[in-house]
Amino acid sequence: MNHSKSIQAFAKACQFIPGGVNSPARAFGGVGGQPIFIARGEGAYLVDVDGNRHLDYCGSWGPLILGHSHPRVVEAVNRAMANGASFGAPTELETQVAELITKLMPSIEMVRMVSSGTEAAMSAIRLARGYTGRDVIIKFAGCYHGHVDSLLVSAGSSATTLGVPTSPGVPKGCTQDTLVLRYNDVAGLQEAFKAKGDTIAAVILEPVVGNMGLVVPTKEFLAELRRLTQHHGALLIYDEVMTGFRLALGGAQQLQNVKPDLTVLGKIVGGGLPVGAYGGRADIMKKIMPAGPVFQAGTLSGNPLAMAAGLATLEELRDRPPYAHLEKLGAMLEAGLGVHQRVQRVGSMWTLFFNAEPVVDYDSAKKSDAAKFGRFFWAMMERGFYLPCSQFEAAFVMAVHTEEHIRQTIAAAREALAML
């Protein structure tokens, strides 16, 4: 497969953009080589600048559950653009999206729009501290909640891929009130609350992890999280940037029958455009300025184009739920690949781990053979399949994938695995 134009495009990008990319997750640092530059998306496929077509299992890292250039989304964005890209003033679209989110996720009574998942997580943490009057935050090693200073400790996503669990430029003072625990470690969670329960403002987690590869929480872990936070007056924050509206119309919290106090959203909420949101109980959300004293603002929050794309996406998911189809395809893929390699999956999110043991936390995830995954990644790329460029990122099935796509993927993966 020829990538000469991508090579030229990357060389030029490196002259003007640090590392040639605007997010390290795109840098191919976890698989070696240089990134492929994309020209356009068509349904289930990406077409790169050299004209190569790739069956896409990245979906822009999650938001494109409907596939690329879905007609309903394209029409909505074009209509919004014709009316103006941004006003810095309220629009009815913002209220329509907010109202629909509250109907789809019962734990959310009010919601505030922002421009990225990082901004949403940062704002939810500030709100939790402002609401409780406490400072300590618990996060879990391998969970990624954006590049917020106080949360960039033992982070997943590209921080894992690039071997940078913390970052220069983050002062020690920013993380002194962040406790990092092991995912699925009930005893560790209990000990933390026993020691510091009256100082803990909130616990934040990915309810199904996608940023150290796909990791599933145990029922005991989830139940103890909810019990301990309620008992000690701390808030439970679900980071559903990846899982929201993907694993179910009501997100992971619907599948798990858990009602968090706050929920962080992104990706699907914007239908592929830059967006983030956070919401929860009305008594908590009313602490945000101008309703309350906790400051948060943003010029492009609730941008009309993002709201139009998000509303169209959410309405399509509501009107024509794809979840049974996605579960069927995901199960086919898991069965076909799991014969030869460890596959962990929930719904349309999955990871093929090069790991001899189950991945239940950050420590077990790091035992994966990332170099072998890199060779597998390129073997699949040469066969026309585009996977997330890291062993430590979840892949995604989209609604436009078909059973034939899954059969083709399984056949190609078996060929690729046989070569390694």
C-alpha positions in Angstrom: 0.0 0.0 0.0 1.5 3.3 -1.1 1.8 6.1 1.6 4.1 8.5 -0.2 1.7 11.5 0.0 1.1 10.9 3.7 4.9 10.8 4.2 5.2 14.2 2.4 2.3 15.6 4.3 3.8 14.6 7.7 7.2 16.1 6.8 5.5 19.4 6.1 3.4 19.3 9.2 6.5 18.7 11.3 7.8 22.1 10.2 4.8 24.0 11.6 3.1 21.7 14.2 5.0 20.2 17.2 5.6 16.6 16.4 3.5 17.1 13.2 0.2 16.4 15.0 -2.3 18.4 17.1 -2.8 15.5 19.5 -0.2 12.9 20.6 -2.8 10.1 20.1 -2.4 10.7 16.4 1.3 10.4 16.3 1.6 6.6 15.9 4.0 6.6 18.8 2.6 3.4 20.1 3.0 1.5 16.8 6.0 3.1 15.1 6.1 4.6 11.7 4.4 7.8 10.6 0.7 8.7 10.7 -1.6 8.3 7.7 -3.2 11.6 6.6 -6.9 11.4 5.9 -8.6 13.1 2.9 -12.2 12.1 3.7 -14.6 9.7 5.4 -17.3 7.7 3.6 -19.7 5.7 5.7 -17.6 2.9 7.3 -14.4 3.9 5.4 -11.5 6.3 5.6 -9.8 7.4 2.4 -6.3 8.7 2.9 -4.4 11.3 0.8 -2.9 8.5 -1.3 -6.4 7.2 -2.2 -6.2 4.1 -0.1 -9.5 3.0 1.5 -9.5 1.7 5.1 -12.4 0.0 6.9 -12.5 2.3 10.0 -12.6 1.0 13.6 -11.5 4.2 15.1 -14.4 6.4 14.2 -12.6 9.6 15.2 -11.8 7.9 18.6 -15.5 7.2 19.3 -17.9 10.0 18.3 -18.9 8.7 14.8 -21.2 5.9 16.0 -23.3 6.5 12.9 -20.3 6.5 10.5 -18.7 9.2 8.4 -20.8 11.9 6.8 -24.2 10.6 7.9 -26.8 12.4 5.8 -28.9 13.5 8.8 -25.9 15.0 10.5 -24.5 16.7 7.3 -27.9 18.2 6.6 -28.2 19.6 10.1 -24.7 21.1 10.1 -25.2 22.7 6.6 -28.5 24.2 7.8 -26.8 25.6 10.9 -23.8 26.9 9.0 -26.1 28.8 6.7 -27.5 30.7 9.7 -24.1 31.5 11.2 -21.3 29.6 12.8 -21.2 31.3 16.1 -22.9 34.2 18.0 -21.6 34.3 21.5 -25.2 34.4 22.5 -27.9 31.8 23.5 -29.6 29.7 20.8 -32.6 27.4 21.1 -30.4 24.5 19.8 -28.5 24.5 23.1 -31.7 24.0 25.0 -32.9 21.3 22.6 -29.7 19.3 23.1 -29.7 19.8 26.9 -33.3 18.7 27.1 -32.7 15.6 25.0 -29.7 14.6 27.2 -31.8 14.9 30.3 -34.4 12.6 28.8 -31.9 10.0 27.7 -29.8 10.0 30.9 -32.1 10.1 34.0 -29.2 11.0 36.3 -28.8 14.3 34.5 -31.3 16.9 35.5 -29.3 19.9 34.2 -26.4 20.1 31.8 -23.8 22.7 30.9 -22.2 22.6 27.4 -18.4 23.2 26.9 -16.0 22.6 24.0 -14.1 19.4 24.8 -14.1 16.4 27.1 -11.0 17.8 28.9 -12.9 21.0 29.7 -15.9 19.1 30.9 -13.9 16.9 33.3 -12.0 19.9 34.6 -15.3 21.8 35.2 -16.9 18.8 36.9 -14.0 18.5 39.3 -14.2 22.2 40.1 -17.9 22.0 40.6 -17.5 18.9 42.9 -15.0 20.8 45.0 -17.1 23.9 45.1 -20.3 21.9 46.0 -18.7 19.8 48.8 -16.2 22.3 50.1 -13.6 19.6 50.0 -10.4 19.3 48.0 -9.4 15.6 47.5 -10.2 13.8 44.3 -9.9 10.1 43.7 -9.0 8.9 40.2 -7.9 5.5 39.0 -4.6 4.6 37.4 -5.0 4.1 33.6 -8.2 6.2 33.4 -7.8 9.3 31.3 -9.9 12.4 31.9 -8.3 14.9 29.6 -5.1 16.9 30.1 -6.2 18.6 33.3 -3.3 19.3 35.6 -4.9 17.7 38.7 -5.9 14.5 36.7 -2.7 14.0 34.6 -1.4 11.4 37.0 -1.1 7.7 36.0 -3.2 8.7 33.0 -4.2 6.4 30.2 -4.7 7.2 26.5 -1.6 8.6 24.8 0.1 9.2 28.1 0.3 5.4 28.4 1.2 4.8 24.8 4.1 7.3 25.0 5.2 6.2 28.5 4.5 9.5 30.1 2.4 8.8 33.2 2.9 12.4 34.4 3.9 15.5 32.5 6.5 18.2 32.9 4.8 21.5 33.5 2.4 20.1 36.0 3.4 21.6 39.4 3.4 19.2 42.4 0.9 21.4 44.1 -1.7 20.7 41.3 -1.7 17.0 42.1 -1.2 17.0 45.9 -5.0 16.5 46.4 -5.3 13.7 43.8 -5.4 10.2 45.1 -4.6 7.5 42.5 -6.1 4.1 43.2 -6.1 0.8 41.2 -9.1 0.2 39.1 -11.3 -2.7 40.4 -9.5 -2.6 43.8 -12.3 -2.7 46.3 -10.0 -3.0 49.3 -7.9 -0.1 48.2 -11.0 2.0 47.7 -12.3 1.2 51.2 -8.9 2.0 52.8 -8.8 5.4 51.0 -12.2 6.4 52.3 -11.4 5.1 55.8 -8.3 7.3 55.9 -9.6 10.4 54.1 -13.4 10.1 53.7 -14.2 13.5 55.2 -11.9 15.3 52.8 -12.9 13.6 49.5 -14.9 15.8 47.2 -15.4 13.2 44.4 -14.4 10.0 42.7 -14.1 10.2 39.0 -13.7 7.1 36.7 -14.5 5.7 33.3 -17.4 3.3 34.0 -16.1 1.1 31.2 -12.4 2.0 30.5 -11.3 2.8 27.0 -8.0 4.5 27.7 -5.9 1.6 28.8 -7.6 -0.6 26.4 -11.1 -2.0 27.1 -11.3 -2.8 30.9 -14.6 -3.8 32.5 -15.4 -2.9 36.1 -16.6 -5.6 38.5 -20.1 -5.4 40.0 -18.6 -5.3 43.5 -16.3 -2.4 42.6 -19.2 -0.4 41.2 -21.5 -1.1 44.1 -18.8 -0.1 46.7 -18.0 3.1 44.8 -21.6 4.2 45.0 -22.0 3.1 48.7 -18.8 4.7 49.9 -19.4 8.0 48.1 -22.9 8.3 49.4 -21.9 7.3 53.0 -19.1 9.9 53.1 -20.8 12.7 51.3 -18.6 12.6 48.2 -19.8 12.9 44.6 -19.5 10.1 42.1 -18.5 11.3 38.7 -18.9 9.1 35.6 -16.7 10.1 32.8 -18.8 8.9 29.9 -17.0 10.8 27.2 -16.4 7.5 25.4 -19.3 5.4 26.7 -22.1 8.0 26.7 -24.8 7.1 24.1 -22.5 4.4 22.7 -22.9 1.4 25.0 -26.6 2.2 25.4 -28.9 5.2 24.7 -28.5 6.0 28.4 -24.7 5.2 28.5 -22.8 2.8 30.7 -24.8 4.0 33.7 -27.9 2.5 32.1 -26.2 -0.9 31.6 -24.9 -0.8 35.1 -28.0 0.6 36.8 -25.9 3.2 38.6 -27.0 6.8 39.1 -23.9 9.0 39.4 -24.1 12.5 40.8 -22.3 14.1 37.9 -21.6 12.8 34.3 -19.0 14.0 31.9 -19.9 13.8 28.2 -18.3 14.4 24.9 -17.6 12.8 21.5 -21.1 11.5 20.4 -22.8 14.6 22.0 -21.2 16.6 19.2 -21.7 14.2 16.3 -18.0 14.6 15.3 -17.6 18.3 16.0 -15.7 19.6 19.0 -17.9 19.4 22.1 -18.1 18.5 25.8 -20.7 18.6 28.5 -21.2 17.9 32.1 -24.4 17.4 34.0 -26.1 15.9 37.0 -28.4 16.6 39.9 -30.0 20.0 39.7 -29.0 21.0 43.2 -25.3 20.5 42.3 -25.5 22.1 38.8 -27.2 25.2 40.2 -23.9 26.0 41.9 -22.4 26.9 38.5 -22.2 30.6 37.6 -24.4 32.5 36.9 -26.8 30.4 38.9 -24.2 29.9 41.7 -20.7 30.8 42.7 -18.6 28.2 40.9 -17.0 29.9 37.8 -16.9 28.3 34.4 -17.3 30.0 31.0 -16.4 29.5 27.3 -17.0 31.7 24.2 -17.7 28.7 22.0 -19.7 26.7 24.5 -22.9 25.4 22.9 -21.5 26.3 19.4 -24.4 26.1 16.9 -22.6 23.8 14.5 -21.7 21.3 17.3 -25.2 21.5 18.7 -26.8 20.8 15.3 -24.5 17.8 14.7 -25.0 16.5 18.2 -28.8 16.9 18.1 -29.0 15.2 14.8 -26.9 12.3 16.1 -28.8 11.9 19.3 -32.2 12.0 17.5 -31.0 9.4 15.1 -29.9 7.1 17.9 -33.2 7.7 19.6 -35.3 7.2 16.5 -33.4 4.2 15.1 -31.5 2.6 17.9 -28.5 0.7 16.5 -27.5 -1.1 19.8 -28.8 -4.5 19.0 -27.0 -4.4 15.6 -23.8 -3.2 17.3 -24.0 -5.9 19.9 -24.4 -8.5 17.2 -21.4 -7.3 15.3 -19.3 -6.9 18.4 -20.1 -10.4 19.5 -19.2 -11.7 16.0 -15.9 -9.9 16.1 -15.1 -11.1 19.6 -15.9 -14.7 18.8 -13.8 -14.6 15.6 -10.7 -12.9 17.1 -11.0 -14.4 20.5 -10.0 -17.9 19.3 -6.5 -16.6 18.6 -6.0 -13.7 21.0 -7.5 -12.0 24.1 -10.4 -9.8 23.2 -12.2 -7.7 25.8 -15.5 -6.0 24.8 -18.6 -4.3 25.9 -21.1 -3.6 23.2 -19.4 -1.7 20.3 -16.2 -1.0 22.3 -13.4 -3.6 22.1 -9.7 -4.2 22.4 -7.5 -7.0 21.1 -4.9 -7.4 23.9 -1.5 -9.0 23.3 -1.6 -10.2 26.9 -1.6 -13.7 28.4 -3.9 -12.7 31.3 -7.1 -10.8 31.8 -6.7 -7.0 31.8 -8.5 -5.7 34.9 -6.4 -2.6 35.8 -3.5 -0.4 34.8 -0.8 -2.9 36.1 -2.2 -5.8 34.0 -2.7 -3.6 31.0 1.0 -2.6 31.0 2.0 -6.3 30.7 0.6 -6.2 27.2 3.1 -6.7 24.3 2.8 -3.2 22.7 5.5 -3.9 20.2 3.6 -7.0 18.9 0.5 -4.9 18.7 2.4 -2.4 16.6 3.3 -5.1 14.1 -0.3 -6.3 14.1 -1.5 -2.7 13.5 0.6 -2.3 10.4 -0.3 -5.7 9.1 -3.9 -4.7 9.3 -3.3 -1.3 7.8 -1.7 -3.0 4.8 -4.8 -5.1 4.4 -7.1 -2.0 4.5 -8.2 -1.9 8.1 -7.7 1.2 10.3 -7.4 0.5 14.0 -6.6 2.8 16.9 -2.8 3.3 16.8 -2.2 2.0 20.3 -2.5 -1.2 22.3 -4.0 1.0 25.1 -7.0 2.5 23.2 -10.4 0.9 22.6 -11.6 0.3 19.1 -15.2 1.0 18.0 -17.8 -0.7 15.8 -20.0 1.8 13.9 -23.6 1.4 13.0 -22.6 1.4 9.3 -20.5 -1.7 9.7 -22.0 -4.9 8.3 -21.6 -8.6 9.0 -19.6 -8.9 5.8 -17.2 -6.2 7.2 -16.8 -8.2 10.3 -16.1 -11.4 8.4 -13.5 -9.5 6.3 -11.9 -8.2 9.5 -11.7 -11.6 11.1 -10.1 -13.1 8.0 -7.5 -10.3 7.7 -6.7 -10.4 11.4 -6.1 -14.2 11.3 -3.7 -13.7 8.4 -1.9 -10.9 10.2 -1.7 -12.8 13.5 -0.3 -15.8 11.6 2.5 -13.6 10.3 3.6 -12.3 13.7 
